Amino acid sequence: MSEADAVKIPVTVLTGFLGSGKTTLLNRLLRRPAMAGAAVIVNEFGEVGLDHLLIEASEEQFTLLDNGCVCCTVRGDLVETLKELERRSRAGETPPLRRVVIETTGLADPAPILHTLIAEPELAARFRVGGVVTTVDAMNGLATLGRHAEAAKQVAVVDHLLVTKTDLASPETVEALGRRLDVLAPTASRGIASNGEADFEALDALAGDETGKRERLAAWLEKAAVLPVHGLMHEHGHAGHDCGPDCDHDHSHHHHHAHDHGICSYSFVIDEPVEWASFARWLDYVAMLKGEDMLRMKGLVCRADDPARPMVLHGVQHVFHPPVRLDAWPSADRRTRLVFIVRGIAREMIATTLVKFAGIGAGSIDPPARSAA
């Protein structure tokens, strides 16, 4: 992380489907000394908001957005609210602002919020993404993920998952939900929240210097390295075929609706160092062509012009964070690794464009890519 990024205020997005325990978790989180200097933005959707009445926060800590969903109609309000919070802090009207938590509605898509934080110039100069935390109800999670596209997307873009109500669900139900979460969020860290209590240190780590924490990066790479190479891994444990444009074939014949609404995860390992200029053009091409459905992308890139210092990539839809160089590799493996979480984008499309536009030899991509036309 650059010196400029180090002084930016981290924004943690707390999301999760209706009734999954976000408000209970937030109340516990706000009681911690580490949350001193934190501001809370709660979004409620509907003519009469109630959840905010349950939040135990001081008036100067708290802001309510109640005229629409934060992922669509109130994004302008969110921008202005963040700017005002930062302005009041600088002016000494409130205590120094050290962190922001945004609790979304249960039906919100977190991706546009992340997009706003990255793409809005004034926000990007003052704030940075401090991670996405998603709560999932152990009792109803499997059914919810199958029925509601919003819930599947909340899980797909997550950095840290918190499974709630495990004390009310059978071990078999919790285990089955875990397998589904492995598919939708294969590189996310995961914990359990009981009555709002959780491993809050893991949440604090998200808001910290992500690229500087080699342990976290190494753990992410370890998970990415074992992702199924043919798209989704189904509940019975067998790998499916590459997800096509709609990702809607059902190899298990009766499990889950449309592969969780067409959301797929897959990874690439590139053996040879990449030419950065060509690779950057490829990123621009993919973002322009498929940005709306590229829910999240993470990567560690070995550049041919500086192989000793890897480049960290992080994209949300068609917007990418400015690439960040690490001082050293987090492990002995110095190959480029890319992880994609997408909606309805065929793995073959990513592989062939890597060959065609990034100048990467098909033989250096693991698993191998077919020759581009």
C-alpha positions in Angstrom: 0.0 0.0 0.0 1.3 3.4 -0.9 1.8 6.2 1.7 -1.2 8.0 0.2 -3.4 4.9 0.6 -2.3 4.4 4.2 -3.9 7.7 5.3 -7.2 7.1 3.5 -10.2 6.2 5.6 -11.2 2.5 5.2 -14.9 1.8 4.3 -16.2 -1.6 5.3 -19.4 -2.7 3.6 -21.6 -4.9 5.8 -24.2 -6.8 3.7 -26.3 -9.9 3.9 -29.8 -11.0 3.0 -32.9 -10.1 5.0 -32.9 -11.4 8.5 -29.3 -12.7 8.4 -28.1 -10.8 11.5 -26.4 -7.7 10.2 -27.8 -5.3 12.7 -27.1 -7.6 15.7 -23.5 -7.9 14.5 -23.1 -4.2 13.9 -24.2 -3.4 17.5 -21.6 -5.8 18.9 -19.0 -4.3 16.6 -19.7 -0.7 17.7 -19.0 -1.6 21.3 -15.4 -2.4 20.6 -12.7 0.1 21.5 -11.2 -0.4 18.1 -14.3 1.3 16.6 -13.5 4.6 18.2 -13.6 7.2 15.5 -15.9 5.1 13.3 -19.0 6.4 11.5 -21.9 4.2 10.6 -24.1 4.6 7.5 -27.3 2.5 7.6 -29.4 2.2 4.5 -33.1 1.2 4.9 -35.5 0.7 2.0 -39.1 1.6 2.5 -41.3 4.4 3.7 -40.8 3.6 7.4 -37.3 2.6 8.5 -37.0 0.6 11.7 -33.7 -1.2 11.8 -31.8 2.0 12.5 -33.7 2.3 15.8 -31.8 -0.8 17.0 -28.4 0.6 16.3 -26.6 1.7 19.5 -24.5 4.6 18.1 -24.1 8.2 19.0 -25.8 10.9 16.9 -22.5 12.1 15.5 -21.5 8.5 14.6 -24.7 7.7 12.7 -26.2 8.5 9.4 -29.4 7.0 7.9 -30.1 6.8 4.2 -33.8 6.0 4.0 -35.0 7.2 0.6 -34.1 4.2 -1.4 -31.6 1.4 -1.8 -27.9 2.4 -1.4 -26.9 0.4 -4.5 -29.1 2.4 -6.8 -31.3 5.4 -6.0 -29.3 6.8 -3.1 -25.7 6.4 -4.5 -25.6 10.2 -4.9 -26.6 10.6 -1.2 -23.9 8.1 -0.2 -21.3 10.2 -2.0 -22.4 13.4 -0.4 -22.7 11.7 3.1 -19.1 10.4 2.9 -17.8 13.8 1.8 -19.7 15.5 4.6 -18.4 13.1 7.2 -14.8 13.7 6.1 -15.3 17.5 6.0 -16.7 17.6 9.5 -13.9 15.5 10.8 -11.2 17.8 9.2 -13.0 20.9 10.5 -12.9 19.5 14.1 -16.7 19.4 14.3 -16.6 15.7 15.1 -13.9 13.4 16.5 -11.3 12.3 13.9 -12.8 10.0 11.4 -10.8 6.7 11.3 -13.3 4.2 9.8 -16.7 4.0 8.1 -19.1 1.1 8.1 -22.0 1.0 5.6 -24.8 -1.4 6.5 -26.8 -2.1 3.3 -30.4 -3.2 3.0 -31.0 -7.0 2.8 -31.7 -6.6 -1.0 -28.7 -4.5 -1.9 -26.0 -5.4 -4.5 -22.7 -4.4 -2.9 -20.8 -4.1 -6.2 -22.1 -0.6 -7.2 -21.1 0.6 -3.7 -17.5 -0.6 -4.3 -17.6 0.9 -7.8 -18.6 4.2 -6.3 -15.8 4.2 -3.8 -13.2 3.4 -6.5 -14.5 5.5 -9.4 -15.7 8.7 -7.8 -12.6 10.9 -7.8 -13.2 12.9 -4.6 -14.1 9.7 -2.7 -11.1 7.8 -4.1 -8.8 10.5 -2.9 -10.1 10.3 0.7 -11.5 6.8 1.2 -10.5 3.2 0.3 -12.4 0.0 0.3 -11.9 -1.7 3.7 -13.5 -5.0 2.7 -16.9 -6.5 2.2 -18.4 -8.6 5.1 -21.5 -10.7 4.4 -23.7 -12.4 6.9 -25.4 -15.7 5.9 -28.2 -17.3 7.8 -27.3 -21.0 8.5 -30.9 -22.0 8.8 -32.2 -20.5 5.5 -29.0 -19.7 3.6 -29.1 -22.6 1.1 -32.7 -21.8 0.1 -32.1 -18.1 0.0 -29.0 -18.5 -2.2 -31.0 -20.6 -4.6 -34.1 -18.3 -4.8 -32.6 -14.8 -4.7 -29.9 -13.5 -7.0 -29.2 -10.6 -4.6 -28.2 -13.1 -1.9 -25.9 -15.0 -4.2 -24.2 -11.8 -5.4 -23.7 -10.6 -1.8 -21.8 -13.7 -1.1 -19.9 -13.7 -4.4 -18.2 -10.3 -3.9 -17.3 -10.9 -0.2 -14.0 -10.7 1.5 -15.1 -12.2 4.8 -18.2 -14.4 5.4 -20.0 -14.7 8.7 -22.4 -17.6 9.1 -25.1 -16.8 11.7 -27.6 -18.9 13.6 -25.5 -22.0 13.5 -26.9 -22.9 16.9 -30.4 -23.2 15.4 -29.4 -25.3 12.3 -28.5 -29.0 12.1 -24.8 -29.9 11.5 -25.8 -31.4 8.2 -27.5 -28.1 7.1 -24.4 -26.1 8.2 -22.1 -28.4 6.3 -24.2 -28.2 3.1 -24.2 -24.5 3.3 -20.5 -24.5 3.7 -20.1 -26.4 0.5 -22.3 -23.9 -1.3 -20.2 -21.0 0.1 -17.1 -22.7 -1.1 -18.4 -22.4 -4.6 -19.6 -18.9 -4.5 -16.8 -17.4 -2.4 -13.8 -19.7 -2.8 -11.2 -17.2 -1.7 -13.1 -15.5 1.1 -12.2 -16.0 4.7 -15.0 -17.3 6.9 -16.2 -17.3 10.5 -19.2 -17.9 12.7 -21.3 -15.2 14.4 -23.3 -16.2 17.4 -25.7 -13.6 18.9 -23.6 -10.9 17.1 -20.3 -12.1 18.6 -17.6 -12.9 16.0 -13.9 -12.8 15.4 -13.8 -9.1 15.1 -10.0 -9.0 14.7 -10.6 -10.6 11.3 -12.9 -7.7 10.4 -10.3 -5.2 11.7 -7.7 -6.8 9.4 -9.9 -6.2 6.4 -9.9 -2.5 7.1 -6.1 -2.5 7.6 -3.3 -2.5 5.0 -4.5 -5.4 3.0 -1.6 -5.6 0.5 0.9 -5.2 3.3 -0.3 -8.2 5.2 1.6 -11.0 3.5 0.0 -13.7 5.7 -3.5 -12.8 4.4 -2.3 -12.6 0.8 -0.5 -16.0 1.1 -3.7 -17.5 2.5 -5.7 -16.1 -0.3 -3.3 -17.5 -2.9 -3.4 -20.9 -1.3 -7.1 -21.0 -1.6 -7.0 -19.7 -5.2 -4.5 -22.3 -6.2 -6.9 -25.2 -5.5 -10.0 -23.7 -7.1 -11.7 -26.2 -9.5 -10.4 -25.7 -12.9 -13.7 -26.3 -14.7 -15.9 -23.7 -13.1 -18.3 -24.6 -10.4 -17.9 -27.6 -8.1 -21.3 -29.0 -7.4 -22.7 -30.1 -4.1 -22.0 -33.8 -4.7 -18.4 -32.9 -5.3 -18.0 -33.5 -9.0 -16.7 -30.7 -11.3 -19.0 -29.4 -13.9 -18.1 -28.3 -17.4 -17.0 -24.7 -18.2 -19.9 -22.4 -17.6 -21.2 -21.1 -20.8 -22.8 -17.7 -21.5 -25.7 -18.3 -19.2 -24.1 -20.8 -16.8 -27.4 -22.5 -16.4 -26.8 -26.2 -17.1 -27.4 -28.4 -14.1 -25.1 -31.4 -13.8 -26.6 -32.3 -10.4 -30.1 -32.3 -12.1 -31.9 -31.0 -9.1 -29.6 -28.9 -6.9 -29.8 -25.1 -7.0 -31.4 -22.8 -9.4 -29.3 -21.9 -12.5 -26.0 -22.4 -10.7 -26.8 -19.7 -8.2 -28.0 -17.4 -10.9 -25.1 -17.9 -13.3 -22.4 -17.0 -10.8 -19.1 -18.9 -11.4 -15.6 -18.9 -10.0 -12.4 -20.0 -11.7 -8.7 -19.3 -11.6 -5.7 -19.1 -13.9 -2.0 -19.7 -13.3 0.4 -18.2 -15.8 3.8 -19.8 -15.8 5.8 -17.1 -17.7 6.2 -13.4 -16.6 3.7 -11.1 -18.5 4.4 -8.0 -20.5 2.6 -5.4 -18.5 1.6 -3.1 -21.3 -0.2 -5.9 -23.2 -1.7 -7.3 -20.0 -3.1 -3.9 -19.0 -4.7 -3.5 -22.5 -6.3 -6.9 -22.0 -7.7 -5.8 -18.6 -9.2 -2.7 -20.2 -10.7 -4.9 -23.0 -12.3 -7.4 -20.6 -13.6 -4.6 -18.3 -15.1 -2.8 -21.3 -16.7 -5.9 -22.8 -17.8 -7.8 -19.8 -17.5 -5.4 -16.9 -21.1 -5.6 -15.7 -20.8 -9.3 -15.2 -17.3 -9.5 -13.8 -18.4 -9.3 -10.2 -14.9 -9.4 -8.7 -11.3 -10.1 -9.9 -8.2 -10.5 -7.9 -4.7 -11.2 -9.1 -1.0 -11.3 -8.3 1.0 -10.6 -11.4 4.6 -11.4 -12.3 5.8 -8.6 -14.6 8.5 -9.3 -17.1 10.1 -5.9 -16.4 10.2 -6.4 -12.6 9.7 -10.1 -11.7 11.0 -9.6 -8.1 8.1 -7.4 -7.1 4.6 -8.7 -7.8 1.7 -6.5 -8.8 -1.6 -6.8 -6.9 -4.8 -6.4 -8.9 -8.3 -5.9 -7.5 -11.3 -5.2 -9.7 -15.0 -4.8 -9.2 -17.1 -5.0 -12.4 -15.5 -2.6 -14.9 -13.4 -0.6 -12.4 -10.0 -1.6 -11.2 -8.1 -0.3 -8.2 -4.7 1.3 -9.2 -2.3 -1.7 -9.3 -0.1 -1.9 -6.2 3.5 -3.4 -6.1 4.6 -5.5 -3.2 8.2 -5.3 -2.1 8.5 -9.1 -2.3 6.6 -12.2 -3.1 4.6 -13.7 -0.2 5.8 -17.3 -1.1 8.3 -19.1 -3.2 5.8 -19.4 -6.0 6.3 -16.5 -8.3 3.8 -17.3 -11.0 0.9 -15.0 -12.0 -2.4 -16.1 -10.4 -5.8 -14.7 -11.4 -9.1 -15.4 -9.8 -12.4 -14.4 -11.4 -15.9 -14.4 -9.8 -18.3 -13.8 -12.7 -21.9 -14.0 -13.8 -22.5 -15.9 -17.0 -19.0 -15.4 -18.5 -17.4 -18.5 -20.0 -14.0 -19.4 -18.7 -13.0 -20.1 -22.3 -13.7 -16.4 -23.1 -11.2 -15.2 -20.5 -8.6 -17.8 -21.5 -8.7 -17.1 -25.2 -8.6 -13.3 -24.8 -5.6 -13.7 -22.5 -3.9 -15.4 -25.5 -5.1 -13.0 -28.1 -4.8 -9.6 -26.4 -2.3 -10.1 -23.6 0.2 -12.0 -25.7 0.3 -14.9 -23.4 1.1 -18.3 -24.9 -1.7 -20.8 -24.5 0.8 -23.4 -23.2 1.9 -21.2 -20.3 -1.7 -21.0 -18.9 -2.7 -23.6 -16.3 -5.1 -25.1 -17.2 -4.2 -24.8 -20.8 -6.1 -22.4 -23.1 -7.2 -23.3 -26.6 -5.6 -21.4 -29.4 -7.3 -18.1 -30.1 -8.8 -17.7 -33.5 
